[in-house]
Amino acid sequence: MTMLFEPAIHFQQVRFSVNDKTILKSITGSFPKGKVTTLVGPSGAGKTTLLKMCNGLLSPTEGSILIDDQSITTYEPTTLRKHVGIALQAAPMIKGTVFDNLALPLVLQGKKLSQHDAIQYLLDVGLDASFLSRDSNELSGGQRQKVSIARTLINQSSILLLDEITSALDRQSSQDIEALIVTLNKKYDVTIIWITHNLQQALTIGHYTWVMMDGELIETGESSLLKAPTNPRVAEFVQGVNV
């Protein structure tokens, strides 16, 4: 990928190993600030490992990671995870109401969430005020994801990491989440890094795409690369997929 943008996150020769097994192999690349970058590749490619490194849940065995041109090691963990939010496929909720879940990030900081702000965050993700008093256990998969994303927004994260957040949803719920991500990117200028197995989703929602295989970054560029990959391994990967 040609460096014609300001990087939000930069990986420089990042390697990660566990018990002598190499998971990531010398990853070098940047995620553009204010854009949506999709991460695609077969299972076991190292995508989730890489994503967890973006907010310090894992640390490189070798190499360096810069967040907004600052070494990730210089951030306090709580500051880093406020700056770089993450939403997971399972969209974990604590017991209680939707309001309890939305308030959690501020409670952990010794602060309070106002009812007015809570309603605004719900509206931002396409849910109305009636959801505030709903039991989190009663939410559908799509609603849980929307609440999870709203909860991340409360931290006013400038970077949002998404790990397969639509893979367990029905088509309509997936489309709702896709539209939400596009809106949040435009409205808040949030940098989004999104792991997806849906190549059509990667092509239509992503500005840029990283293709990973066997712990390596194989090809990067504008998401249109999925239509005409220059790397033979990538071409084989997308072969037969209607993108």
C-alpha positions in Angstrom: 0.0 0.0 0.0 1.5 3.3 -1.0 1.9 5.7 2.0 -0.4 8.5 0.7 -2.2 8.8 4.0 -1.7 9.5 7.7 -1.4 6.2 9.6 -3.5 5.6 12.7 -1.7 2.4 13.5 1.7 1.3 12.0 3.2 -2.2 12.4 7.0 -2.5 11.8 8.4 -5.9 11.4 6.0 -7.3 14.0 6.5 -11.0 14.9 4.5 -13.0 17.5 5.2 -16.5 18.8 3.7 -18.7 21.4 5.5 -21.9 22.6 7.9 -21.7 19.7 5.0 -21.5 17.2 5.1 -18.4 15.1 1.7 -16.8 14.7 2.7 -13.6 12.9 5.7 -13.3 10.6 7.3 -9.9 10.3 4.2 -7.8 9.6 4.9 -4.3 8.3 2.0 -2.1 7.2 -0.2 0.8 8.2 -3.9 1.4 8.8 -5.1 4.7 7.4 -6.5 7.3 9.8 -10.2 8.0 9.4 -10.7 5.1 7.0 -12.3 1.6 7.1 -9.7 -1.2 6.6 -10.9 -4.7 6.3 -8.8 -7.7 7.3 -9.5 -10.9 5.3 -7.9 -14.3 4.9 -8.5 -17.9 5.8 -9.0 -19.1 9.4 -5.7 -19.3 11.3 -4.1 -16.5 9.3 -3.4 -14.5 12.4 -6.0 -11.8 11.9 -7.4 -11.9 15.5 -3.9 -12.0 17.0 -3.0 -8.9 15.0 -6.2 -7.1 16.0 -5.6 -7.8 19.7 -2.1 -6.2 19.3 -3.7 -3.0 18.2 -5.0 -2.2 21.7 -2.4 -4.0 23.8 -4.3 -7.2 24.6 -1.2 -9.0 23.1 2.4 -7.7 22.8 4.8 -8.4 19.9 7.6 -10.9 20.4 9.6 -8.7 18.1 9.0 -5.4 16.2 7.1 -2.3 17.1 3.6 -0.8 16.9 2.9 2.9 16.6 -0.5 4.4 17.5 -0.8 7.9 16.1 3.0 8.0 15.7 3.6 7.1 19.3 4.9 3.7 20.5 2.2 1.6 21.9 4.4 0.8 24.9 4.2 4.4 26.0 0.4 4.3 26.6 -1.1 3.4 29.9 -3.3 0.3 29.3 -6.5 2.1 30.3 -5.7 5.1 28.1 -4.9 2.9 25.2 -8.1 0.9 25.4 -10.1 4.0 25.7 -8.4 5.4 22.6 -8.6 2.0 20.7 -11.9 0.4 21.3 -12.9 -3.2 20.4 -16.1 -5.0 19.6 -16.2 -8.8 19.5 -18.3 -11.3 17.7 -19.9 -12.5 21.0 -20.8 -8.9 22.1 -20.4 -9.7 25.8 -22.8 -8.0 28.1 -22.9 -7.7 31.9 -26.0 -8.7 33.8 -28.5 -5.8 34.0 -30.1 -3.3 31.7 -28.8 -1.8 28.5 -28.2 1.4 30.5 -26.0 -0.6 32.9 -24.0 -1.9 30.0 -23.6 1.5 28.4 -22.6 3.1 31.7 -19.9 0.5 32.3 -16.9 2.3 30.6 -17.6 5.4 32.7 -18.2 3.5 35.9 -14.8 1.9 35.5 -13.4 5.4 35.4 -15.3 6.6 38.4 -17.7 8.6 36.3 -21.5 8.6 35.6 -23.4 8.4 32.3 -26.4 10.7 32.0 -29.7 9.4 30.7 -29.6 12.1 28.0 -26.1 11.0 26.7 -27.2 7.3 26.9 -30.2 8.0 24.7 -28.0 9.9 22.2 -25.6 7.0 21.9 -28.5 4.6 21.4 -29.9 6.8 18.7 -26.4 6.9 17.0 -26.5 3.1 16.6 -30.1 3.0 15.5 -31.9 2.0 18.8 -34.5 4.2 20.5 -34.7 5.3 24.1 -37.0 2.4 25.1 -34.0 0.1 25.0 -32.4 1.8 28.1 -34.5 -0.2 30.5 -34.3 -3.5 28.5 -32.6 -6.5 30.1 -29.4 -7.2 28.2 -30.2 -10.9 28.1 -33.4 -10.2 26.1 -31.6 -8.5 23.2 -31.2 -10.1 19.7 -27.8 -10.7 18.2 -28.0 -7.5 16.1 -29.2 -5.4 19.1 -26.4 -6.8 21.3 -23.9 -5.7 18.6 -25.4 -2.2 18.4 -25.2 -1.8 22.2 -21.6 -3.2 22.2 -20.6 -0.6 19.6 -22.5 2.2 21.5 -20.6 1.2 24.6 -17.3 1.6 22.7 -18.4 5.0 21.4 -19.0 6.2 25.0 -15.2 6.1 25.4 -15.0 8.3 22.4 -12.5 5.9 20.8 -10.9 7.3 17.7 -10.0 3.8 16.5 -12.5 0.9 16.6 -11.5 -2.7 16.2 -14.2 -5.1 15.0 -13.8 -8.9 15.1 -16.3 -10.8 12.9 -19.2 -8.8 14.4 -21.7 -9.8 11.8 -20.8 -13.4 11.2 -23.5 -14.8 13.5 -26.2 -12.4 12.4 -29.0 -12.7 9.9 -28.8 -10.8 6.6 -31.0 -7.9 7.7 -29.1 -7.5 11.0 -25.8 -7.7 9.1 -26.9 -5.0 6.8 -28.0 -2.8 9.7 -24.5 -3.1 11.3 -22.8 -2.4 8.0 -24.8 0.8 7.6 -24.0 1.7 11.2 -20.3 1.3 10.6 -20.4 3.5 7.5 -22.3 6.2 9.4 -19.9 6.1 12.4 -16.9 6.3 10.1 -18.4 9.4 8.4 -20.0 11.1 11.4 -17.1 10.7 13.9 -14.2 10.1 11.5 -13.5 6.9 13.4 -10.7 4.7 12.1 -12.1 1.2 11.7 -10.2 -2.1 11.4 -12.6 -4.9 10.7 -12.0 -8.6 10.4 -14.5 -10.2 8.1 -14.9 -13.5 6.2 -17.4 -11.9 4.0 -15.5 -10.7 0.9 -18.4 -8.8 -0.5 -18.6 -6.9 2.8 -14.9 -6.2 2.7 -15.2 -4.9 -0.8 -18.2 -2.7 -0.3 -17.6 -1.3 3.2 -13.8 -1.2 3.3 -11.7 1.6 1.8 -8.6 -0.5 2.2 -8.0 -4.2 2.7 -5.3 -6.4 4.2 -5.1 -10.0 3.0 -3.4 -12.3 5.6 -2.4 -15.9 5.2 -0.3 -18.2 7.4 0.7 -15.3 9.7 1.9 -13.1 6.8 0.6 -9.9 5.2 0.2 -11.1 1.6 -1.4 -8.1 -0.1 -2.7 -4.7 0.8 -4.3 -1.8 -1.1 -7.7 -0.4 -1.9 -10.5 -2.9 -1.3 -11.0 -3.2 -5.1 -7.9 -5.5 -5.0 -10.3 -8.3 -4.1 -11.7 -8.0 -7.6 -8.3 -8.3 -9.3 -5.6 -9.6 -6.9 -2.0 -9.4 -8.2 -0.7 -12.1 -5.8 -1.4 -15.6 -7.0 -2.2 -16.9 -3.4 -4.7 -14.1 -3.0 -6.2 -14.8 -6.4 -6.7 -18.5 -5.4 -8.2 -17.4 -2.1 -10.9 -15.3 -3.7 -11.5 -17.6 -6.6 -15.1 -18.8 -6.8 -16.3 -16.0 -4.3 -18.6 -13.6 -5.9 -17.0 -10.2 -5.1 
